[in-house]
Amino acid sequence: MSRKTLGLEPQLYDYLLAISLREPEILTQLREETANHRLSQMQISPEQGQFMALLVQLIGAKKTLEVGVFTGYSSLSVALALPADGKVVACDVSEEFTSIARRYWEKAGIADKIDLRIAPAVETLDHLLAAGEAETFDFAFIDADKGNYENYYERSLQLVRPGGLIAIDNVLWSGRVADPENQENSTNVIRAFNQKLHQDQRVTLSLVPIGDGLTLARKN
């Protein structure tokens, strides 16, 4: 996991941020608070948040899904980019972490755009499908427990519309996926997931080396 894009030496990374990042003050405040959190490595990088905001604007997204909220940086980035009637259905299991997210959503004035569901995400996704919401989402972001990535992906693929986009975080796993000597379970899970998506003809695929690796899968 990484709070900045992998493989860039500090001087170049600082330059990247200096000439490209247009981070709203509310996002800067949230990022700085999260940096002091005991699990701060779970925070996405600011350049990734900005990239995802651009993606939702490019595809004209109005209804989006997030699996894994943490302190709310990604959901806030997306919600700020959505139109006034846009909606984020956000899935998480932690009242503790998402209490920080809620505070910043309120402060940013976009809390009404975010429907937070505190429950195991597989259950929430299944409930959405059972409620007839298949193919009604424009965009989905998956950034939660890696062991369930395949479950989250398969359900998200049903929930997004044709032409909709799924973004999956941490697919480079701090570079460990490229190390054949690393046979940790979490690394092997990500490797297997990456292989699955590479072969999945239901989507058009691109792995972008931003943050800790972000796979983009457009539903055909």
C-alpha positions as CSV (number, residue, x, y, z in Angstrom):
1,M,0.0,0.0,0.0
2,S,1.2,3.5,-0.7
3,R,0.0,7.1,-0.1
4,K,2.0,8.2,-3.2
5,T,2.7,6.8,-6.6
6,L,5.2,3.9,-6.6
7,G,8.6,4.2,-8.2
8,L,9.0,7.9,-8.3
9,E,11.9,9.4,-6.5
10,P,11.0,12.2,-4.1
11,Q,12.1,15.2,-6.2
12,L,10.1,14.0,-9.2
13,Y,7.1,13.1,-7.1
14,D,7.1,16.6,-5.5
15,Y,7.3,18.1,-9.0
16,L,4.4,16.0,-10.1
17,L,2.2,17.3,-7.3
18,A,3.4,20.9,-7.7
19,I,2.4,21.1,-11.4
20,S,-0.7,18.9,-11.5
21,L,-2.4,18.6,-8.1
22,R,-5.4,20.9,-7.6
23,E,-6.5,19.6,-4.2
24,P,-9.4,21.4,-2.5
25,E,-8.6,22.6,1.0
26,I,-11.1,20.2,2.5
27,L,-9.3,17.2,0.9
28,T,-5.9,18.5,2.1
29,Q,-7.3,18.7,5.7
30,L,-8.6,15.2,5.5
31,R,-5.4,13.8,4.1
32,E,-3.3,15.6,6.7
33,E,-5.5,14.2,9.5
34,T,-5.4,10.7,8.1
35,A,-1.6,10.9,7.9
36,N,-1.6,10.7,11.7
37,H,-3.9,7.7,11.8
38,R,-2.5,4.3,12.9
39,L,-3.5,2.9,9.5
40,S,-2.5,5.9,7.4
41,Q,-1.1,3.6,4.7
42,M,-4.7,2.8,3.7
43,Q,-5.1,6.4,2.4
44,I,-5.0,6.7,-1.4
45,S,-2.6,9.2,-2.9
46,P,-3.9,12.7,-3.7
47,E,-3.0,12.4,-7.4
48,Q,-5.1,9.2,-7.5
49,G,-8.0,10.9,-5.9
50,Q,-7.8,13.7,-8.5
51,F,-7.5,11.1,-11.3
52,M,-10.6,9.3,-10.1
53,A,-12.5,12.6,-9.9
54,L,-11.5,13.3,-13.5
55,L,-12.7,9.8,-14.6
56,V,-16.2,10.2,-13.1
57,Q,-16.5,13.6,-14.9
58,L,-15.3,12.1,-18.2
59,I,-17.9,9.4,-18.2
60,G,-20.7,11.7,-16.9
61,A,-21.2,9.6,-13.8
62,K,-24.1,10.4,-11.5
63,K,-24.5,7.2,-9.5
64,T,-21.3,5.6,-8.1
65,L,-20.3,2.8,-5.8
66,E,-17.5,2.6,-3.3
67,V,-16.3,-0.6,-1.5
68,G,-14.0,0.4,1.3
69,V,-14.3,3.9,2.7
70,F,-11.7,4.2,5.5
71,T,-11.6,8.0,6.4
72,G,-13.4,9.0,3.3
73,Y,-10.8,10.6,1.0
74,S,-11.8,8.7,-2.2
75,S,-15.5,9.1,-1.6
76,L,-15.1,12.8,-0.9
77,S,-13.0,13.2,-4.1
78,V,-15.7,11.5,-6.1
79,A,-18.6,13.2,-4.5
80,L,-17.1,16.7,-5.1
81,A,-16.8,15.8,-8.8
82,L,-20.4,14.6,-9.1
83,P,-23.3,16.8,-10.2
84,A,-25.6,18.2,-7.5
85,D,-28.0,15.2,-7.9
86,G,-25.1,12.7,-7.9
87,K,-24.9,9.8,-5.4
88,V,-22.2,7.6,-3.9
89,V,-23.3,4.3,-2.3
90,A,-20.4,3.7,0.1
91,C,-19.8,0.4,1.8
92,D,-17.7,-0.2,5.0
93,V,-17.8,-2.1,8.2
94,S,-16.1,0.4,10.5
95,E,-18.1,3.0,12.4
96,E,-14.8,4.3,13.9
97,F,-13.1,5.0,10.6
98,T,-16.1,6.3,8.8
99,S,-16.9,8.7,11.6
100,I,-14.0,10.7,10.3
101,A,-15.3,10.5,6.8
102,R,-18.8,11.7,7.9
103,R,-17.3,14.7,9.6
104,Y,-15.5,15.8,6.4
105,W,-18.5,15.0,4.2
106,E,-20.6,17.3,6.4
107,K,-17.9,20.0,6.4
108,A,-17.6,19.8,2.6
109,G,-21.4,20.1,2.2
110,I,-21.8,16.9,0.3
111,A,-23.1,14.5,3.0
112,D,-26.4,14.3,1.2
113,K,-24.7,12.8,-1.8
114,I,-23.3,9.8,0.1
115,D,-25.3,6.9,1.2
116,L,-23.1,5.0,3.8
117,R,-24.0,1.4,4.4
118,I,-22.3,-0.1,7.5
119,A,-22.3,-3.8,6.8
120,P,-20.1,-6.5,5.1
121,A,-19.8,-5.2,1.6
122,V,-20.8,-8.5,-0.1
123,E,-24.1,-8.2,1.8
124,T,-24.7,-4.6,0.7
125,L,-23.9,-5.5,-2.9
126,D,-26.2,-8.4,-2.8
127,H,-29.0,-6.3,-1.4
128,L,-28.5,-3.7,-4.2
129,L,-28.8,-6.5,-6.8
130,A,-31.8,-8.0,-5.1
131,A,-33.4,-4.5,-5.1
132,G,-33.2,-4.4,-8.9
133,E,-30.2,-2.0,-9.1
134,A,-28.2,-4.1,-11.6
135,E,-26.7,-2.0,-14.4
136,T,-27.7,1.3,-12.7
137,F,-24.3,2.5,-11.5
138,D,-21.8,4.4,-13.7
139,F,-18.7,3.9,-11.7
140,A,-17.4,1.7,-8.9
141,F,-14.2,1.9,-6.8
142,I,-13.0,-1.2,-4.9
143,D,-10.5,-0.7,-2.1
144,A,-11.2,-3.1,0.7
145,D,-10.1,-6.5,2.0
146,K,-8.1,-8.2,-0.8
147,G,-9.4,-11.7,-0.1
148,N,-12.9,-10.5,-1.3
149,Y,-11.7,-8.6,-4.3
150,E,-13.1,-11.2,-6.7
151,N,-16.5,-11.1,-4.9
152,Y,-16.6,-7.4,-5.0
153,Y,-15.6,-7.3,-8.6
154,E,-18.2,-9.8,-9.8
155,R,-21.0,-8.0,-8.0
156,S,-19.8,-4.6,-9.2
157,L,-19.7,-5.9,-12.7
158,Q,-23.4,-6.7,-12.4
159,L,-24.2,-3.3,-10.8
160,V,-22.5,-1.0,-13.3
161,R,-24.1,-0.3,-16.7
162,P,-22.5,-1.2,-20.0
163,G,-19.9,1.4,-20.6
164,G,-19.5,1.9,-16.8
165,L,-16.2,1.8,-15.2
166,I,-14.8,-0.2,-12.3
167,A,-11.5,1.0,-10.6
168,I,-9.7,-1.4,-8.4
169,D,-6.9,-0.2,-6.0
170,N,-3.7,-1.8,-4.8
171,V,-3.2,-4.1,-7.7
172,L,0.6,-3.6,-7.7
173,W,0.7,-4.3,-3.9
174,S,3.8,-2.1,-3.3
175,G,5.6,-4.1,-6.0
176,R,5.3,-7.4,-4.2
177,V,3.3,-9.0,-7.0
178,A,6.3,-8.8,-9.3
179,D,8.6,-10.6,-6.8
180,P,8.5,-14.3,-7.5
181,E,10.0,-15.0,-4.1
182,N,7.1,-13.3,-2.3
183,Q,4.5,-16.1,-1.7
184,E,2.5,-14.3,1.0
185,N,-1.2,-15.2,0.8
186,S,-2.2,-11.6,0.2
187,T,0.3,-11.2,-2.6
188,N,-0.9,-14.4,-4.3
189,V,-4.5,-13.3,-4.0
190,I,-3.7,-10.1,-5.8
191,R,-1.7,-12.0,-8.4
192,A,-4.6,-14.3,-9.1
193,F,-7.0,-11.5,-9.3
194,N,-4.9,-9.6,-11.7
195,Q,-4.6,-12.7,-13.9
196,K,-8.4,-13.2,-13.8
197,L,-9.0,-9.6,-15.0
198,H,-6.3,-9.9,-17.7
199,Q,-8.3,-12.8,-19.2
200,D,-11.8,-11.3,-18.6
201,Q,-13.4,-10.5,-22.0
202,R,-16.4,-8.9,-20.4
203,V,-14.3,-5.8,-19.8
204,T,-11.8,-3.5,-21.6
205,L,-8.8,-3.3,-19.3
206,S,-5.9,-1.0,-18.4
207,L,-3.7,-1.1,-15.3
208,V,-2.5,2.4,-14.5
209,P,0.7,2.8,-12.4
210,I,-0.7,5.5,-10.2
211,G,-0.7,5.2,-6.4
212,D,-0.3,1.5,-5.5
213,G,-1.6,0.5,-9.0
214,L,-5.1,1.1,-10.2
215,T,-6.9,-1.2,-12.6
216,L,-9.6,0.3,-14.8
217,A,-12.1,-2.2,-16.2
218,R,-14.8,-0.8,-18.5
219,K,-17.8,-3.0,-18.8
220,N,-18.4,-4.0,-22.5
